[in-house]
Amino acid sequence: MRNTGARSRAGAQVYCRRMEMRVEVRQTGTTPRPPAGTPVILEIRDVSLQDAPAVVLSSAEAAVTEPAGATPVPSDDAAAPAPDLLATALLTVPDEALTGGRDVVVWVRVAASGQARTAVGDLITMQRCPVGPDADTVEVPVTRIG
């Protein structure tokens, strides 16, 4: 976890602490891997309120990377990604979103269908992936719809 950020308001510096978190998107099941370059949409959502839409606190876009072993590793120090690792991204969350009993989760969609909205063929989060104040890295499994 890395805290960053400062912004000004009315000429004064107001520090807004934010947490930067790495999200690793991993494919589950035996369905074919989406091609490299497939869009990946990641969101940090506050799902505290029942019977109300989740509030998006932070979002990012990434793309599916080449599978492990498909490209040469540039040096001995670099590790090849695991075969099920589709993408990684950094997301920033305001610290105040992680306090006060709020229920904050990561939601991911791999847009394998090519559609603007979630559709059959996409991979999405099917289980709860909570975000806590001490989370440096969150692994998010995604499963194909349909």
Secondary structure by P-SEA (a helix, b strand, c coil): cccccccccccbbbbbbbbbbbbbbbbcccccccccccbbbbbbcccccccccccccccbbbbbccccccccccccccccccccccbbbbbbbcccccccccbbbbbbbccccccccccccbbbbcbbbbbcccccbbbbbbbbcc
